[in-house]
Each structure stands twice: as structure tokens, then as C-alpha cells.
Amino acid sequence: MSTAGSDSSPDTGRMRSVITITAASGHGGTITPANRQPVGYGLSKMFVMRPWAGYAIRDIEVDGVSIGPVTMYMFTNLTEDHTIRATFEKKRPGAGPGKEDAPCCRD
């Protein structure tokens, strides 16, 4: 979870009241909510990543750092802007009925 950051605006020294989280996803799935999300200073925001049929989550990056293939991420006690990006990969067909598909190929 992310909690570190600057408490004031670099231009004025005043405390910011709105933080922006920029959320994006690659081909093969979605991140919700998407795009630029305004969040009140000190508050939290949850993001949910969902692959399309036939795809799996490859990786989630928060502020450019991989956190692995998670399906949810919560930013807490927001004090600075952040980014979150989801990437997805195609699954290869399973080995039979009742077996889960495994990640296969990179787009």
C-alpha cells in the first residue's frame, strides 16, 4: 500500500486537497475505475483488475514498480499523485475439463 509522499504543493507550500491517481490497462482486460481519478487528500481508493475471457493478469505496476498479478489494489492515506497499470496475457487452453487455463503467450 502506498502512504508516503509530499504534504504540500511545490509552488505554494499549501496543502493539496485533491490527489490524482492515473489508472491504465493494456489489451486483454480492464482496470476499474480507469483514467484519472481525483481522490481527497488522506483518503483511500480501491482499484479492481479483470482480464477478458481467454486472458490472465500478467502484472500490475504501481508508480512503475511491479507488485505482481493481483486482482485488487488499495491506495491508502493518499498524500501524492500515483499511477497504476495493468497488463494482461493470453491463456493457453487447459489440459482438459475442470482444469484451469494457464497463462501462455505475451501479446
Summary of the structure (lengths in Angstrom):
residues: 107
radius of gyration: 16.8
end to end distance: 28.7
largest distance: 62.0
contacts: 288
relative contact order: 0.27
helix: 0%
strand: 54%
